């Protein structure tokens, strides 16, 4: 049994209000895609409010940036959901709803089984990846680092604030 799960954050700058015509297609598919994630093999957790999605969370100064976070048993489970389910249809349409993003918009990292990442933790991971490229601290689908017990021991998990959605 593994000691670690993979967490992910992805962010994007929306082209219009969530209740407007530009975002209508995205919002129309959101519940479907979230339900697909929830039922996919390897799914552990995702950021959501009582409404069932993460569109409420706006942790950046730019209020147009949406974020999504989830935890999966393995990178392969997450990769399967992202690229080999109907989720990929939304990726192909991303340009309709989200502006081109200058920086990194997806980051992955290992968390101990049972740890639910907080928003601040995820922001630190994606910012680190943007500044330093893939490392054990934050990596990408293209450059995956395997869990490193010694590296993980050096992280003070108590220093991360708990997720506000819990």
OpenMM code with the backbone's topology and positions (N, CA, C; nanometers):
from openmm import Vec3, app, unit

residues = "UNK UNK UNK UNK UNK UNK UNK UNK UNK UNK UNK UNK UNK UNK UNK UNK UNK UNK UNK UNK UNK UNK UNK UNK UNK UNK UNK UNK UNK UNK UNK UNK UNK UNK UNK UNK UNK UNK UNK UNK UNK UNK UNK UNK UNK UNK UNK UNK UNK UNK UNK UNK UNK UNK UNK UNK UNK UNK UNK UNK UNK UNK UNK UNK UNK UNK UNK UNK UNK UNK UNK UNK UNK UNK UNK UNK UNK UNK UNK UNK UNK UNK UNK UNK UNK UNK UNK UNK UNK UNK UNK UNK UNK UNK UNK UNK UNK UNK UNK UNK UNK UNK UNK UNK UNK UNK UNK UNK UNK UNK UNK UNK UNK UNK UNK UNK UNK UNK UNK UNK UNK UNK UNK UNK UNK UNK UNK UNK UNK UNK UNK UNK UNK UNK UNK UNK UNK UNK UNK UNK UNK UNK UNK UNK UNK UNK UNK UNK UNK UNK UNK UNK UNK UNK UNK UNK UNK UNK UNK UNK UNK UNK UNK UNK UNK UNK".split()
positions = [
    Vec3(0.0842, -0.1190, 0.0000),
    Vec3(0.0000, 0.0000, 0.0000),
    Vec3(0.0885, 0.1251, 0.0000),
    Vec3(0.0534, 0.2186, -0.0821),
    Vec3(0.1322, 0.3408, -0.0955),
    Vec3(0.1097, 0.4345, 0.0228),
    Vec3(0.2092, 0.5150, 0.0501),
    Vec3(0.2006, 0.6142, 0.1573),
    Vec3(0.1602, 0.7504, 0.1043),
    Vec3(0.1559, 0.7644, -0.0292),
    Vec3(0.1316, 0.8956, -0.0890),
    Vec3(0.0247, 0.8905, -0.1967),
    Vec3(-0.0455, 1.0008, -0.2068),
    Vec3(-0.1377, 1.0269, -0.3170),
    Vec3(-0.0851, 1.1483, -0.3922),
    Vec3(-0.1367, 1.1708, -0.5112),
    Vec3(-0.0958, 1.2876, -0.5887),
    Vec3(-0.2058, 1.3933, -0.5812),
    Vec3(-0.1637, 1.5161, -0.5525),
    Vec3(-0.2550, 1.6307, -0.5512),
    Vec3(-0.2302, 1.7112, -0.6777),
    Vec3(-0.3332, 1.7829, -0.7200),
    Vec3(-0.3169, 1.8692, -0.8368),
    Vec3(-0.3941, 1.9980, -0.8167),
    Vec3(-0.3400, 2.1038, -0.8747),
    Vec3(-0.4093, 2.2315, -0.8859),
    Vec3(-0.4047, 2.2701, -1.0330),
    Vec3(-0.5158, 2.3240, -1.0814),
    Vec3(-0.5117, 2.3876, -1.2123),
    Vec3(-0.5883, 2.5177, -1.2028),
    Vec3(-0.5373, 2.6165, -1.2739),
    Vec3(-0.5962, 2.7497, -1.2700),
    Vec3(-0.6176, 2.7993, -1.4122),
    Vec3(-0.7073, 2.8935, -1.4245),
    Vec3(-0.7330, 2.9544, -1.5543),
    Vec3(-0.8035, 3.0874, -1.5370),
    Vec3(-0.7782, 3.1783, -1.6279),
    Vec3(-0.8424, 3.3111, -1.6245),
    Vec3(-0.9608, 3.3080, -1.7198),
    Vec3(-1.0812, 3.3208, -1.6624),
    Vec3(-1.2034, 3.3109, -1.7415),
    Vec3(-1.2223, 3.4340, -1.8292),
    Vec3(-1.2895, 3.4147, -1.9423),
    Vec3(-1.3111, 3.5220, -2.0392),
    Vec3(-1.4340, 3.6065, -2.0086),
    Vec3(-1.5146, 3.5642, -1.9138),
    Vec3(-1.6344, 3.6403, -1.8807),
    Vec3(-1.6957, 3.5909, -1.7518),
    Vec3(-1.8022, 3.6562, -1.7053),
    Vec3(-1.8699, 3.6128, -1.5829),
    Vec3(-1.9225, 3.4695, -1.5970),
    Vec3(-1.9219, 3.3956, -1.4871),
    Vec3(-1.9676, 3.2571, -1.4905),
    Vec3(-2.1126, 3.2444, -1.5350),
    Vec3(-2.1926, 3.3462, -1.5054),
    Vec3(-2.3338, 3.3408, -1.5442),
    Vec3(-2.3605, 3.4091, -1.6783),
    Vec3(-2.2553, 3.4428, -1.7503),
    Vec3(-2.2693, 3.5098, -1.8797),
    Vec3(-2.2647, 3.4127, -1.9964),
    Vec3(-2.2899, 3.4628, -2.1156),
    Vec3(-2.2956, 3.3766, -2.2341),
    Vec3(-2.1619, 3.3123, -2.2721),
    Vec3(-2.0510, 3.3795, -2.2466),
    Vec3(-1.9199, 3.3234, -2.2831),
    Vec3(-1.8915, 3.1952, -2.2052),
    Vec3(-1.9295, 3.1920, -2.0783),
    Vec3(-1.8986, 3.0779, -1.9923),
    Vec3(-2.0116, 2.9749, -1.9858),
    Vec3(-2.1199, 2.9976, -2.0584),
    Vec3(-2.2379, 2.9108, -2.0498),
    Vec3(-2.2054, 2.7650, -2.0828),
    Vec3(-2.1284, 2.7411, -2.1861),
    Vec3(-2.0943, 2.6041, -2.2236),
    Vec3(-2.0122, 2.5330, -2.1173),
    Vec3(-1.9192, 2.6049, -2.0574),
    Vec3(-1.8378, 2.5488, -1.9491),
    Vec3(-1.9249, 2.5152, -1.8284),
    Vec3(-2.0068, 2.6105, -1.7874),
    Vec3(-2.0914, 2.5899, -1.6695),
    Vec3(-2.1933, 2.4783, -1.6924),
    Vec3(-2.2402, 2.4631, -1.8154),
    Vec3(-2.3379, 2.3587, -1.8470),
    Vec3(-2.2793, 2.2185, -1.8299),
    Vec3(-2.1490, 2.2055, -1.8422),
    Vec3(-2.0833, 2.0741, -1.8322),
    Vec3(-2.0168, 2.0499, -1.6968),
    Vec3(-2.0130, 2.1514, -1.6113),
    Vec3(-1.9362, 2.1427, -1.4872),
    Vec3(-1.9843, 2.0306, -1.3952),
    Vec3(-2.1139, 2.0217, -1.3697),
    Vec3(-2.1653, 1.9162, -1.2810),
    Vec3(-2.1368, 1.7770, -1.3377),
    Vec3(-2.1535, 1.7629, -1.4679),
    Vec3(-2.1267, 1.6347, -1.5343),
    Vec3(-1.9807, 1.5928, -1.5159),
    Vec3(-1.8896, 1.6848, -1.5383),
    Vec3(-1.7470, 1.6527, -1.5297),
    Vec3(-1.7054, 1.6279, -1.3851),
    Vec3(-1.7601, 1.7048, -1.2924),
    Vec3(-1.7297, 1.6803, -1.1512),
    Vec3(-1.7810, 1.5437, -1.1066),
    Vec3(-1.9001, 1.5053, -1.1509),
    Vec3(-1.9535, 1.3728, -1.1178),
    Vec3(-1.8675, 1.2630, -1.1800),
    Vec3(-1.8189, 1.2878, -1.2999),
    Vec3(-1.7295, 1.1924, -1.3650),
    Vec3(-1.6024, 1.1737, -1.2824),
    Vec3(-1.5459, 1.2830, -1.2346),
    Vec3(-1.4262, 1.2743, -1.1495),
    Vec3(-1.4568, 1.1947, -1.0238),
    Vec3(-1.5673, 1.2295, -0.9582),
    Vec3(-1.6034, 1.1632, -0.8327),
    Vec3(-1.6141, 1.0116, -0.8474),
    Vec3(-1.6584, 0.9653, -0.9631),
    Vec3(-1.6774, 0.8226, -0.9848),
    Vec3(-1.5626, 0.7535, -1.0550),
    Vec3(-1.4589, 0.8268, -1.0877),
    Vec3(-1.3472, 0.7693, -1.1621),
    Vec3(-1.2553, 0.6893, -1.0696),
    Vec3(-1.2003, 0.5777, -1.1172),
    Vec3(-1.1063, 0.5007, -1.0354),
    Vec3(-0.9894, 0.5870, -0.9888),
    Vec3(-0.9541, 0.5723, -0.8627),
    Vec3(-0.8414, 0.6449, -0.8065),
    Vec3(-0.8746, 0.7813, -0.7501),
    Vec3(-0.9975, 0.8296, -0.7713),
    Vec3(-1.0352, 0.9602, -0.7181),
    Vec3(-1.0407, 0.9536, -0.5660),
    Vec3(-0.9877, 1.0579, -0.4990),
    Vec3(-0.9885, 1.0654, -0.3530),
    Vec3(-1.0703, 1.1843, -0.3048),
    Vec3(-1.0444, 1.3028, -0.3593),
    Vec3(-1.1056, 1.4261, -0.3081),
    Vec3(-1.0938, 1.5353, -0.4126),
    Vec3(-1.1881, 1.6316, -0.4074),
    Vec3(-1.1747, 1.7528, -0.4882),
    Vec3(-1.2270, 1.8717, -0.4094),
    Vec3(-1.1741, 1.9875, -0.4399),
    Vec3(-1.2159, 2.1129, -0.3787),
    Vec3(-1.3566, 2.1448, -0.4255),
    Vec3(-1.4456, 2.1698, -0.3298),
    Vec3(-1.5825, 2.2054, -0.3647),
    Vec3(-1.6527, 2.2678, -0.2455),
    Vec3(-1.7542, 2.3456, -0.2760),
    Vec3(-1.8423, 2.4002, -0.1736),
    Vec3(-1.9671, 2.3126, -0.1687),
    Vec3(-2.0658, 2.3552, -0.0917),
    Vec3(-2.1911, 2.2802, -0.0847),
    Vec3(-2.2626, 2.2765, -0.2198),
    Vec3(-2.2265, 2.3681, -0.3107),
    Vec3(-2.2845, 2.3673, -0.4453),
    Vec3(-2.2225, 2.2578, -0.5329),
    Vec3(-2.1152, 2.1957, -0.4859),
    Vec3(-2.0567, 2.0843, -0.5586),
    Vec3(-1.9455, 2.1190, -0.6550),
    Vec3(-1.8997, 2.2454, -0.6542),
    Vec3(-1.7884, 2.2811, -0.7426),
    Vec3(-1.6979, 2.3822, -0.6732),
    Vec3(-1.5911, 2.4208, -0.7414),
    Vec3(-1.4899, 2.5092, -0.6818),
    Vec3(-1.4936, 2.6505, -0.7383),
    Vec3(-1.5993, 2.6867, -0.8101),
    Vec3(-1.6018, 2.8185, -0.8745),
    Vec3(-1.6114, 2.9330, -0.7743),
    Vec3(-1.6502, 2.9047, -0.6517),
    Vec3(-1.6580, 3.0074, -0.5470),
    Vec3(-1.5190, 3.0567, -0.5069),
    Vec3(-1.4213, 2.9684, -0.5108),
    Vec3(-1.2875, 3.0005, -0.4606),
    Vec3(-1.2141, 3.0915, -0.5580),
    Vec3(-1.1720, 3.2058, -0.5070),
    Vec3(-1.0949, 3.3020, -0.5868),
    Vec3(-0.9743, 3.3463, -0.5037),
    Vec3(-0.8727, 3.2622, -0.4915),
    Vec3(-0.7609, 3.2897, -0.4011),
    Vec3(-0.6544, 3.3839, -0.4561),
    Vec3(-0.6721, 3.4323, -0.5773),
    Vec3(-0.5737, 3.5227, -0.6364),
    Vec3(-0.6283, 3.6646, -0.6388),
    Vec3(-0.5385, 3.7623, -0.6480),
    Vec3(-0.5802, 3.9023, -0.6563),
    Vec3(-0.6684, 3.9258, -0.7782),
    Vec3(-0.6430, 3.8539, -0.8839),
    Vec3(-0.7233, 3.8622, -1.0056),
    Vec3(-0.8474, 3.7749, -0.9870),
    Vec3(-0.9624, 3.8379, -0.9717),
    Vec3(-1.0872, 3.7673, -0.9435),
    Vec3(-1.1358, 3.6824, -1.0612),
    Vec3(-1.0732, 3.6966, -1.1762),
    Vec3(-1.1132, 3.6181, -1.2934),
    Vec3(-1.0417, 3.4824, -1.2993),
    Vec3(-0.9511, 3.4578, -1.2052),
    Vec3(-0.8793, 3.3300, -1.2039),
    Vec3(-0.9572, 3.2282, -1.1213),
    Vec3(-0.9972, 3.1211, -1.1878),
    Vec3(-1.0606, 3.0077, -1.1207),
    Vec3(-0.9539, 2.9054, -1.0868),
    Vec3(-0.9798, 2.8296, -0.9822),
    Vec3(-0.8884, 2.7217, -0.9471),
    Vec3(-0.9668, 2.5945, -0.9225),
    Vec3(-0.8993, 2.4848, -0.9424),
    Vec3(-0.9549, 2.3537, -0.9155),
    Vec3(-0.8440, 2.2725, -0.8500),
    Vec3(-0.8808, 2.1949, -0.7510),
    Vec3(-0.7835, 2.1090, -0.6837),
    Vec3(-0.8452, 1.9716, -0.6649),
    Vec3(-0.7613, 1.8695, -0.6704),
    Vec3(-0.8093, 1.7349, -0.6414),
    Vec3(-0.6929, 1.6485, -0.5948),
    Vec3(-0.7284, 1.5338, -0.5384),
    Vec3(-0.6307, 1.4351, -0.4927),
    Vec3(-0.6697, 1.3008, -0.5541),
    Vec3(-0.5688, 1.2299, -0.6022),
    Vec3(-0.5887, 1.1012, -0.6687),
    Vec3(-0.4908, 0.9995, -0.6117),
    Vec3(-0.5246, 0.8725, -0.6221),
    Vec3(-0.4360, 0.7686, -0.5704),
    Vec3(-0.3028, 0.7651, -0.6443),
    Vec3(-0.3060, 0.7836, -0.7760),
    Vec3(-0.1830, 0.7780, -0.8552),
    Vec3(-0.1867, 0.8832, -0.9656),
    Vec3(-0.0706, 0.9144, -1.0190),
    Vec3(-0.0630, 1.0034, -1.1349),
    Vec3(-0.1358, 0.9393, -1.2526),
    Vec3(-0.1245, 0.8078, -1.2665),
    Vec3(-0.1901, 0.7380, -1.3770),
    Vec3(-0.3417, 0.7522, -1.3685),
    Vec3(-0.3979, 0.7447, -1.2473),
    Vec3(-0.5425, 0.7639, -1.2303),
    Vec3(-0.5839, 0.9041, -1.2732),
    Vec3(-0.5087, 1.0034, -1.2300),
    Vec3(-0.5382, 1.1420, -1.2670),
    Vec3(-0.5230, 1.1613, -1.4175),
    Vec3(-0.4153, 1.1108, -1.4737),
    Vec3(-0.3911, 1.1236, -1.6170),
    Vec3(-0.5056, 1.0595, -1.6973),
    Vec3(-0.5510, 0.9435, -1.6525),
    Vec3(-0.6617, 0.8770, -1.7218),
    Vec3(-0.7857, 0.9660, -1.7215),
    Vec3(-0.8203, 1.0212, -1.6061),
    Vec3(-0.9371, 1.1090, -1.5988),
    Vec3(-0.9214, 1.2297, -1.6909),
    Vec3(-0.8070, 1.2946, -1.6856),
    Vec3(-0.7857, 1.4188, -1.7610),
    Vec3(-0.7865, 1.3949, -1.9114),
    Vec3(-0.7183, 1.2902, -1.9568),
    Vec3(-0.6941, 1.2733, -2.1002),
    Vec3(-0.7693, 1.1585, -2.1676),
    Vec3(-0.8355, 1.0725, -2.0890),
    Vec3(-0.8982, 0.9543, -2.1495),
    Vec3(-1.0441, 0.9364, -2.1098),
    Vec3(-1.1091, 1.0427, -2.0685),
    Vec3(-1.2530, 1.0425, -2.0419),
    Vec3(-1.3127, 1.1619, -2.1157),
    Vec3(-1.4406, 1.1839, -2.0993),
    Vec3(-1.5034, 1.2989, -2.1658),
    Vec3(-1.4481, 1.4318, -2.1150),
    Vec3(-1.3710, 1.4303, -2.0079),
    Vec3(-1.3056, 1.5521, -1.9607),
    Vec3(-1.2194, 1.6147, -2.0705),
    Vec3(-1.1604, 1.5315, -2.1539),
    Vec3(-1.0728, 1.5821, -2.2600),
    Vec3(-1.1490, 1.6734, -2.3566),
    Vec3(-1.2803, 1.6538, -2.3698),
    Vec3(-1.3600, 1.7418, -2.4556),
    Vec3(-1.3534, 1.8863, -2.4059),
    Vec3(-1.3571, 1.9041, -2.2742),
    Vec3(-1.3470, 2.0388, -2.2193),
    Vec3(-1.2077, 2.0969, -2.2401),
    Vec3(-1.1058, 2.0137, -2.2307),
    Vec3(-0.9701, 2.0618, -2.2583),
    Vec3(-0.9591, 2.1133, -2.4010),
    Vec3(-1.0205, 2.0426, -2.4928),
    Vec3(-1.0149, 2.0844, -2.6333),
    Vec3(-1.0883, 2.2163, -2.6564),
    Vec3(-1.1853, 2.2475, -2.5713),
    Vec3(-1.2634, 2.3704, -2.5853),
    Vec3(-1.2145, 2.4812, -2.4922),
    Vec3(-1.1083, 2.4572, -2.4207),
    Vec3(-1.0581, 2.5506, -2.3191),
    Vec3(-1.0464, 2.6940, -2.3703),
    Vec3(-1.0007, 2.7117, -2.4932),
    Vec3(-0.9805, 2.8465, -2.5476),
    Vec3(-1.1112, 2.9255, -2.5602),
    Vec3(-1.2234, 2.8573, -2.5634),
    Vec3(-1.3523, 2.9265, -2.5687),
    Vec3(-1.3816, 2.9994, -2.4376),
    Vec3(-1.3350, 2.9439, -2.3272),
    Vec3(-1.3732, 2.9929, -2.1947),
    Vec3(-1.2595, 3.0580, -2.1165),
    Vec3(-1.1366, 3.0195, -2.1476),
    Vec3(-1.0224, 3.0671, -2.0696),
    Vec3(-0.9224, 3.1390, -2.1588),
    Vec3(-0.8669, 3.2470, -2.1049),
    Vec3(-0.7650, 3.3226, -2.1774),
    Vec3(-0.6346, 3.2436, -2.1813),
    Vec3(-0.5497, 3.2766, -2.2783),
    Vec3(-0.4157, 3.2185, -2.2787),
    Vec3(-0.3462, 3.2616, -2.1505),
    Vec3(-0.2774, 3.1689, -2.0905),
    Vec3(-0.2162, 3.1923, -1.9603),
    Vec3(-0.0653, 3.1965, -1.9781),
    Vec3(-0.0023, 3.3030, -1.9325),
    Vec3(0.1420, 3.3201, -1.9515),
    Vec3(0.2236, 3.2213, -1.8686),
    Vec3(0.1757, 3.1875, -1.7513),
    Vec3(0.2532, 3.1026, -1.6619),
    Vec3(0.2031, 2.9600, -1.6571),
    Vec3(0.2525, 2.8880, -1.5591),
    Vec3(0.2117, 2.7501, -1.5347),
    Vec3(0.0669, 2.7499, -1.4867),
    Vec3(-0.0121, 2.6590, -1.5376),
    Vec3(-0.1511, 2.6529, -1.4924),
    Vec3(-0.1904, 2.5169, -1.4349),
    Vec3(-0.0978, 2.4216, -1.4320),
    Vec3(-0.1218, 2.2918, -1.3688),
    Vec3(0.0025, 2.2523, -1.2910),
    Vec3(-0.0168, 2.2063, -1.1676),
    Vec3(0.0937, 2.1535, -1.0876),
    Vec3(0.0468, 2.0287, -1.0146),
    Vec3(0.1366, 1.9335, -1.0022),
    Vec3(0.1128, 1.8100, -0.9281),
    Vec3(0.2160, 1.8004, -0.8163),
    Vec3(0.1790, 1.7329, -0.7077),
    Vec3(0.2738, 1.7065, -0.5992),
    Vec3(0.2213, 1.5920, -0.5142),
    Vec3(0.3120, 1.5303, -0.4413),
    Vec3(0.2757, 1.4171, -0.3557),
    Vec3(0.2321, 1.4663, -0.2189),
    Vec3(0.1286, 1.4019, -0.1657),
    Vec3(0.0814, 1.4301, -0.0300),
    Vec3(0.0679, 1.2972, 0.0438),
    Vec3(0.0890, 1.2972, 0.1752),
    Vec3(0.0671, 1.1738, 0.2502),
    Vec3(-0.0793, 1.1304, 0.2386),
    Vec3(-0.1023, 1.0017, 0.2329),
    Vec3(-0.2393, 0.9507, 0.2297),
    Vec3(-0.3148, 1.0099, 0.3486),
    Vec3(-0.4323, 1.0637, 0.3235),
    Vec3(-0.5140, 1.1257, 0.4276),
    Vec3(-0.4986, 1.2760, 0.4372),
    Vec3(-0.3940, 1.3312, 0.3776),
    Vec3(-0.3738, 1.4765, 0.3798),
    Vec3(-0.4577, 1.5406, 0.2701),
    Vec3(-0.5362, 1.6407, 0.3078),
    Vec3(-0.6147, 1.7185, 0.2122),
    Vec3(-0.5451, 1.8531, 0.1958),
    Vec3(-0.4968, 1.8836, 0.0769),
    Vec3(-0.4228, 2.0086, 0.0586),
    Vec3(-0.5124, 2.1305, 0.0709),
    Vec3(-0.4575, 2.2348, 0.1293),
    Vec3(-0.5274, 2.3620, 0.1389),
    Vec3(-0.4965, 2.4503, 0.0192),
    Vec3(-0.5742, 2.5552, 0.0053),
    Vec3(-0.5583, 2.6475, -0.1066),
    Vec3(-0.4202, 2.7122, -0.1047),
    Vec3(-0.3749, 2.7578, 0.0123),
    Vec3(-0.2425, 2.8205, 0.0207),
    Vec3(-0.1320, 2.7233, -0.0191),
    Vec3(-0.1449, 2.6000, 0.0236),
    Vec3(-0.0472, 2.4975, -0.0131),
    Vec3(-0.0417, 2.4814, -0.1649),
    Vec3(-0.1564, 2.4727, -0.2277),
    Vec3(-0.1616, 2.4556, -0.3730),
    Vec3(-0.1025, 2.5763, -0.4455),
    Vec3(-0.1328, 2.6955, -0.3961),
    Vec3(-0.0771, 2.8166, -0.4573),
    Vec3(0.0755, 2.8174, -0.4475),
    Vec3(0.1288, 2.7715, -0.3345),
    Vec3(0.2745, 2.7649, -0.3188),
    Vec3(0.3351, 2.6663, -0.4180),
    Vec3(0.2681, 2.5553, -0.4383),
    Vec3(0.3207, 2.4526, -0.5290),
    Vec3(0.3242, 2.5032, -0.6733),
    Vec3(0.2155, 2.5638, -0.7179),
    Vec3(0.2112, 2.6083, -0.8574),
    Vec3(0.3064, 2.7260, -0.8798),
    Vec3(0.3199, 2.8131, -0.7801),
    Vec3(0.4140, 2.9252, -0.7919),
    Vec3(0.5578, 2.8732, -0.7970),
    Vec3(0.5875, 2.7720, -0.7164),
    Vec3(0.7218, 2.7140, -0.7166),
    Vec3(0.7525, 2.6494, -0.8516),
    Vec3(0.6562, 2.5758, -0.9034),
    Vec3(0.6749, 2.5134, -1.0345),
    Vec3(0.6977, 2.6188, -1.1421),
    Vec3(0.6232, 2.7269, -1.1358),
    Vec3(0.6376, 2.8344, -1.2339),
    Vec3(0.7767, 2.8976, -1.2260),
    Vec3(0.8285, 2.9119, -1.1039),
    Vec3(0.9581, 2.9776, -1.0843),
    Vec3(1.0774, 2.8854, -1.1088),
    Vec3(1.0631, 2.7551, -1.0786),
    Vec3(1.1789, 2.6651, -1.0777),
    Vec3(1.1690, 2.5470, -1.1734),
    Vec3(1.0551, 2.5290, -1.2359),
    Vec3(1.0367, 2.4112, -1.3202),
    Vec3(1.0075, 2.2887, -1.2353),
    Vec3(0.9907, 2.1737, -1.2994),
    Vec3(0.9545, 2.0517, -1.2267),
    Vec3(1.0632, 2.0078, -1.1282),
    Vec3(1.0199, 1.9798, -1.0064),
    Vec3(1.1060, 1.9295, -0.8995),
    Vec3(1.0233, 1.8333, -0.8152),
    Vec3(1.0842, 1.7779, -0.7143),
    Vec3(1.0125, 1.6929, -0.6201),
    Vec3(0.9001, 1.7714, -0.5498),
    Vec3(0.9165, 1.9025, -0.5361),
    Vec3(0.8184, 1.9858, -0.4658),
    Vec3(0.6927, 2.0083, -0.5489),
    Vec3(0.7064, 2.0195, -0.6796),
    Vec3(0.5930, 2.0386, -0.7705),
    Vec3(0.6376, 1.9978, -0.9105),
    Vec3(0.5535, 1.9218, -0.9784),
    Vec3(0.5931, 1.8681, -1.1081),
    Vec3(0.4754, 1.8681, -1.2043),
    Vec3(0.4974, 1.8119, -1.3223),
    Vec3(0.3977, 1.8135, -1.4289),
    Vec3(0.3677, 1.6706, -1.4746),
    Vec3(0.2664, 1.6568, -1.5586),
    Vec3(0.2398, 1.5267, -1.6201),
    Vec3(0.3582, 1.4818, -1.7053),
    Vec3(0.4245, 1.5757, -1.7685),
    Vec3(0.5362, 1.5435, -1.8579),
    Vec3(0.6608, 1.5019, -1.7799),
    Vec3(0.6845, 1.5657, -1.6659),
    Vec3(0.8017, 1.5364, -1.5831),
    Vec3(0.7540, 1.4989, -1.4431),
    Vec3(0.7321, 1.3707, -1.4229),
    Vec3(0.6794, 1.3203, -1.2959),
    Vec3(0.7949, 1.2771, -1.2067),
    Vec3(0.7919, 1.3210, -1.0831),
    Vec3(0.8853, 1.2751, -0.9814),
    Vec3(0.8117, 1.1745, -0.8936),
    Vec3(0.8776, 1.0649, -0.8613),
    Vec3(0.8172, 0.9663, -0.7727),
    Vec3(0.8305, 1.0143, -0.6279),
    Vec3(0.7425, 0.9670, -0.5390),
    Vec3(0.7534, 1.0098, -0.3987),
    Vec3(0.8913, 0.9755, -0.3422),
    Vec3(0.9458, 1.0670, -0.2680),
    Vec3(1.0768, 1.0505, -0.2067),
    Vec3(1.0587, 1.0651, -0.0564),
    Vec3(1.0771, 0.9567, 0.0139),
    Vec3(1.0532, 0.9537, 0.1587),
    Vec3(1.1344, 1.0596, 0.2328),
    Vec3(1.2613, 1.0742, 0.2001),
    Vec3(1.3458, 1.1720, 0.2686),
    Vec3(1.2997, 1.3145, 0.2396),
    Vec3(1.2650, 1.3417, 0.1155),
    Vec3(1.2154, 1.4746, 0.0800),
    Vec3(1.0867, 1.5047, 0.1564),
    Vec3(0.9955, 1.4096, 0.1603),
    Vec3(0.8664, 1.4301, 0.2267),
    Vec3(0.8837, 1.4534, 0.3769),
    Vec3(0.9817, 1.3903, 0.4383),
    Vec3(1.0059, 1.4090, 0.5816),
    Vec3(1.0446, 1.5529, 0.6130),
    Vec3(1.1035, 1.6219, 0.5166),
    Vec3(1.1462, 1.7599, 0.5375),
    Vec3(1.0350, 1.8626, 0.5272),
    Vec3(0.9150, 1.8202, 0.4916),
    Vec3(0.8033, 1.9141, 0.4770),
    Vec3(0.7253, 1.9211, 0.6070),
    Vec3(0.7037, 2.0412, 0.6563),
    Vec3(0.6222, 2.0617, 0.7761),
    Vec3(0.4766, 2.0727, 0.7324),
    Vec3(0.4074, 1.9600, 0.7286),
    Vec3(0.2694, 1.9580, 0.6796),
    Vec3(0.1770, 2.0406, 0.7676),
    Vec3(0.2114, 2.0576, 0.8948),
    Vec3(0.1262, 2.1368, 0.9845),
    Vec3(0.1325, 2.2854, 0.9519),
    Vec3(0.2324, 2.3266, 0.8724),
    Vec3(0.2441, 2.4684, 0.8385),
    Vec3(0.1435, 2.5107, 0.7318),
    Vec3(0.0823, 2.4144, 0.6654),
    Vec3(-0.0170, 2.4467, 0.5635),
    Vec3(-0.1547, 2.4583, 0.6278),
    Vec3(-0.2256, 2.5643, 0.5936),
    Vec3(-0.3606, 2.5830, 0.6456),
    Vec3(-0.4524, 2.4772, 0.5857),
    Vec3(-0.5494, 2.4286, 0.6656),
    Vec3(-0.6429, 2.3309, 0.6104),
    Vec3(-0.7311, 2.3930, 0.5024),
    Vec3(-0.7823, 2.3084, 0.4184),
    Vec3(-0.8687, 2.3542, 0.3098),
    Vec3(-0.9955, 2.4169, 0.3674),
    Vec3(-1.0355, 2.5352, 0.3209),
    Vec3(-1.1550, 2.6008, 0.3743),
    Vec3(-1.2839, 2.5302, 0.3363),
    Vec3(-1.2786, 2.4372, 0.2431),
    Vec3(-1.4001, 2.3689, 0.1986),
    Vec3(-1.4346, 2.2503, 0.2876),
    Vec3(-1.3529, 2.2207, 0.3874),
    Vec3(-1.3802, 2.1048, 0.4731),
    Vec3(-1.4737, 2.1409, 0.5856),
] * unit.nanometer
topology = app.Topology()
chain = topology.addChain("A")
for resn in residues:
    res = topology.addResidue(resn, chain)
    for name in ("N", "CA", "C"):
        topology.addAtom(name, app.Element.getBySymbol(name[0]), res)
